[in-house]
Each structure stands twice: as structure tokens, then as C-alpha cells.
Amino acid sequence: MRREILTWNDVDQLIDHLIPQFEVEFEAMVVITHGGIVPGGILAEALKINDLFMASVDFPAEMELEKQREKTRLLAWPKFLQFPDETLLRGRRILVVDDVWGSGRTMTAVKNRITGSAGIAYTCVLHFNPYRSLFGTLRPDYYAAVTDAHIVYPWEVRRGPEAVLLRDF
């Protein structure tokens, strides 16, 4: 799979491409951990959204055999490790933010849970990968770019003492 490494400038350009797309005034935001934290924070600041919530979702595998693990993970029900109380979502326009829509399972699970809480969910990602999506023609409401690559965002770069020692200065 092709890999694309982004800079902070690339992220700024993606955000600048997203902002004019929003035709709705959002009342709150749900950011999906971990990938949605940074773009969600940038968008919340730009859109002046003060009510920010986190969603942490896992799709646990039930079978231990390596060959069957990935197939089982695709069929697993989501486990919500962290999610805002439904009273915080009910009747509100919620922007749901993640970095990328790959399979679409996480974003779809979060959107469905917000809708189940009587919230109005709008999905937003920096990158949409229609080639990996499990949901046919379903796509994010807002996205900055379409890709078939594995995207490495600047906040995913290795950090810590070992990484600093390995860098060329």
C-alpha cells in the first residue's frame, strides 16, 4: 500500500479546504480518539465550537486464529470505551471528527449512536478512502481529500528520547 507522510502545512491546507464546506452551525463536536483529536481541536477553534466530547471505540476480535482475526474484527460489534451522555447530544447538531474514513466502521458506529440519542450527526474527516469503505456509496458528509494511500499525519510521528536521538540535525 502506498504511504503518504503529511506535514503540518498539509494539514492546514486540508482544514482550509474543509471550513468553507460547512453550511450548518454546529452546537457541539464529538472527536474520535486518537486520530480525531488534533483535527477536531483545530476545527473547534476555527468554528468556535465550545462543547467538545470524546468517543473512543474498539472493535474487539473474538477468535484467536490469526487468519480469522481480521475477518472477525470486521464483523465485531463496536465497544464504546468512552462516549458522551445522551443528554449532551439530544436535539443538537453534532460534528463528528476523525482523521480518516478507512473502512468507515468507527465513524458509522459513532454517528449511529448519536442518532440513537436523538442528536443530529454530521461526519467529517480529513481523508476519505472509498476503496476501503465497507459501506458502499455511504461517505462522510465533509472531507478534505480522497485517497487510496495510508496517510501518516504529523502528530503520528515517533516521539520520545529514542526518536530524538535518531533524527538528523
C-alpha positions in Angstrom: 0.0 0.0 0.0 1.2 3.4 -0.9 2.1 5.6 2.1 1.9 9.4 2.2 3.5 11.4 5.0 1.9 14.8 5.7 3.4 18.0 7.2 1.6 20.5 9.4 1.3 22.7 6.3 -0.5 19.9 4.5 -2.9 19.6 7.5 -3.5 23.4 7.4 -4.4 23.2 3.7 -6.8 20.3 4.4 -8.5 22.3 7.2 -8.7 25.3 4.9 -10.4 23.2 2.3 -13.0 21.8 4.9 -14.1 25.0 6.5 -16.0 26.5 3.5 -17.9 23.3 3.1 -19.8 23.7 6.4 -23.3 25.0 5.7 -24.6 24.2 9.2 -23.8 25.8 12.5 -22.8 23.0 14.9 -23.7 23.1 18.5 -21.2 20.5 19.7 -18.4 18.3 18.4 -17.5 14.6 19.1 -13.9 13.8 18.3 -13.0 10.2 17.8 -9.8 9.1 19.6 -7.0 9.1 18.7 -6.9 10.4 15.2 -9.7 13.0 15.5 -8.2 14.8 18.5 -5.9 17.2 16.6 -8.1 18.0 13.6 -11.1 18.3 15.9 -9.3 20.8 18.1 -8.3 22.9 15.1 -11.8 22.8 13.7 -13.4 23.6 17.1 -11.2 26.7 17.4 -11.9 27.8 13.8 -15.7 27.2 14.1 -16.0 28.5 17.6 -17.4 25.2 19.0 -17.1 25.2 22.7 -18.8 21.8 23.6 -16.3 19.1 22.8 -16.8 15.5 23.6 -14.7 12.3 23.1 -15.7 9.0 21.6 -13.4 6.0 22.0 -14.5 2.9 20.0 -13.0 -0.6 19.8 -13.9 -3.5 17.6 -12.7 -6.5 19.6 -11.8 -9.8 17.9 -13.5 -12.8 19.3 -11.4 -15.5 17.6 -7.7 -16.1 18.3 -6.6 -17.6 15.0 -4.5 -15.1 13.1 -6.0 -15.8 9.7 -9.5 -15.4 11.0 -8.8 -12.4 13.3 -9.1 -9.7 10.6 -12.3 -11.1 9.2 -13.7 -11.4 12.7 -12.8 -7.8 13.6 -14.8 -6.7 10.5 -17.8 -8.5 11.9 -17.5 -7.4 15.5 -19.9 -5.1 17.2 -18.3 -1.8 18.5 -17.4 -1.5 22.1 -17.7 2.1 23.2 -14.9 2.8 25.8 -15.8 6.4 26.1 -18.9 8.3 24.9 -20.8 11.4 25.9 -24.1 11.0 27.8 -27.1 11.1 25.5 -28.4 14.2 27.3 -25.5 16.2 25.9 -26.4 15.1 22.4 -30.2 15.1 22.3 -31.6 17.6 19.7 -28.2 19.1 18.9 -26.3 19.4 15.6 -23.1 17.5 16.3 -20.0 17.5 14.1 -18.2 14.1 14.4 -14.5 14.4 13.5 -11.8 11.8 12.8 -8.7 11.9 10.7 -9.6 9.3 8.1 -12.5 7.2 6.9 -11.0 3.9 6.0 -13.5 1.1 6.5 -16.0 3.6 7.9 -16.9 1.3 10.8 -15.8 3.7 13.6 -17.4 6.8 12.1 -20.6 4.9 11.3 -20.9 3.4 14.8 -20.4 6.9 16.4 -22.9 8.5 14.1 -25.5 5.8 14.7 -25.1 6.1 18.5 -25.6 9.9 18.3 -28.6 9.5 16.1 -29.9 6.9 18.6 -29.6 9.6 21.3 -31.8 11.9 19.2 -28.8 14.0 18.1 -28.2 15.2 14.5 -24.8 13.9 13.4 -22.6 15.2 10.6 -19.4 13.3 9.8 -16.1 15.0 8.9 -12.7 13.6 8.1 -9.5 14.9 6.6 -9.2 11.9 4.2 -11.8 9.6 2.7 -10.7 6.3 1.3 -13.6 5.0 -0.8 -11.6 1.9 -1.8 -11.5 0.5 1.8 -15.0 1.6 2.8 -17.4 -1.2 3.9 -20.5 0.9 3.3 -20.9 1.1 -0.4 -21.9 4.6 -1.5 -22.1 6.0 2.0 -19.4 8.6 2.6 -18.6 11.3 5.1 -20.7 14.5 5.0 -17.5 16.5 4.8 -14.0 15.5 3.7 -11.0 17.4 2.5 -9.4 14.8 0.2 -9.9 11.4 -1.3 -7.1 8.9 -1.1 -6.0 5.3 -1.6 -2.9 5.7 0.5 -2.0 5.0 4.1 -1.8 8.6 5.5 0.8 9.4 8.2 -0.2 12.6 10.0 2.4 14.9 11.6 1.0 14.0 15.1 1.7 10.3 14.4 5.5 10.8 14.0 7.5 8.9 16.6 8.3 11.0 19.6 10.4 10.5 22.7 14.1 10.2 23.6 14.8 7.4 21.2 13.3 9.2 18.2 15.1 12.4 19.0 18.5 10.6 19.1 17.7 9.0 15.7 17.0 12.3 13.9 19.5 14.0 11.7 20.1 17.6 12.7 
